[in-house]
Amino acid sequence: MTLLSSINEVCDVVALDRFDSVYGSANPNAQTMVALAQEAGDEIARRADWQQMLKERVAQSSPEPLPADYERMTPGGAVRSAAGAFYRPITNSSQWAVIVGVVSAQPYFFIKGNQILFSPAASGVASVIDYVSKFWVLHDPEGSGDTLAADDDAPLFPERLLVKGILWRWKRQKGLPFDDALAEFEADLLQEINANRGAS
């Protein structure tokens, strides 16, 4: 399913004529639908650790720059040394100031200034970093990104969520009752998150 087919499914429900093209269209309804698709996709991408958006990076330096598509670390054990030891996360500068430079058998990491800092610093090189990408749009054949840019762009999460996300936003924007559509979206989102984690 693509951006165009997702929007046309919404058109079927809200009694609009289907579009031949939406991206770059001068039609106000098409422009609104694309904006709502971007908003819906951004939200859906943020609300789960979708398998297609899980990434791994091997640190080439210490400190290591965050990847361009970095959104957040994966929960629990996001950084591990080349030897397999897990780094404990530090979440504030005060704690980091106390830990950095102190000899410890426990390695630590801290994110600051778009970099991952390691303690001990020497252990950072070749560490494996697991993170969630913010790139949820597949641009074929260019790769992934975080912005819709063509009719044939596709989401990296279950496509029906994009349809449902556009639908309730469209109804809200037009002043129509949208509570049922929002409730369906939330129920489907939870179901898809569980299925994506292998918990369904």
Secondary structure as GFF3:
##gff-version 3
##sequence-region A 1 200
A	DSSP	alpha_helix	3	14	.	.	.	ID=ss1
A	DSSP	alpha_helix	28	46	.	.	.	ID=ss2
A	DSSP	three_ten_helix	51	53	.	.	.	ID=ss3
A	DSSP	beta_strand	54	58	.	.	.	ID=ss4
A	DSSP	beta_strand	64	65	.	.	.	ID=ss5
A	DSSP	beta_strand	70	73	.	.	.	ID=ss6
A	DSSP	beta_strand	79	80	.	.	.	ID=ss7
A	DSSP	beta_strand	88	90	.	.	.	ID=ss8
A	DSSP	alpha_helix	93	99	.	.	.	ID=ss9
A	DSSP	beta_strand	108	112	.	.	.	ID=ss10
A	DSSP	beta_strand	115	119	.	.	.	ID=ss11
A	DSSP	three_ten_helix	121	123	.	.	.	ID=ss12
A	DSSP	beta_strand	128	133	.	.	.	ID=ss13
A	DSSP	beta_strand	137	139	.	.	.	ID=ss14
A	DSSP	beta_strand	143	145	.	.	.	ID=ss15
A	DSSP	beta_strand	154	155	.	.	.	ID=ss16
A	DSSP	alpha_helix	159	173	.	.	.	ID=ss17
A	DSSP	alpha_helix	179	196	.	.	.	ID=ss18
###
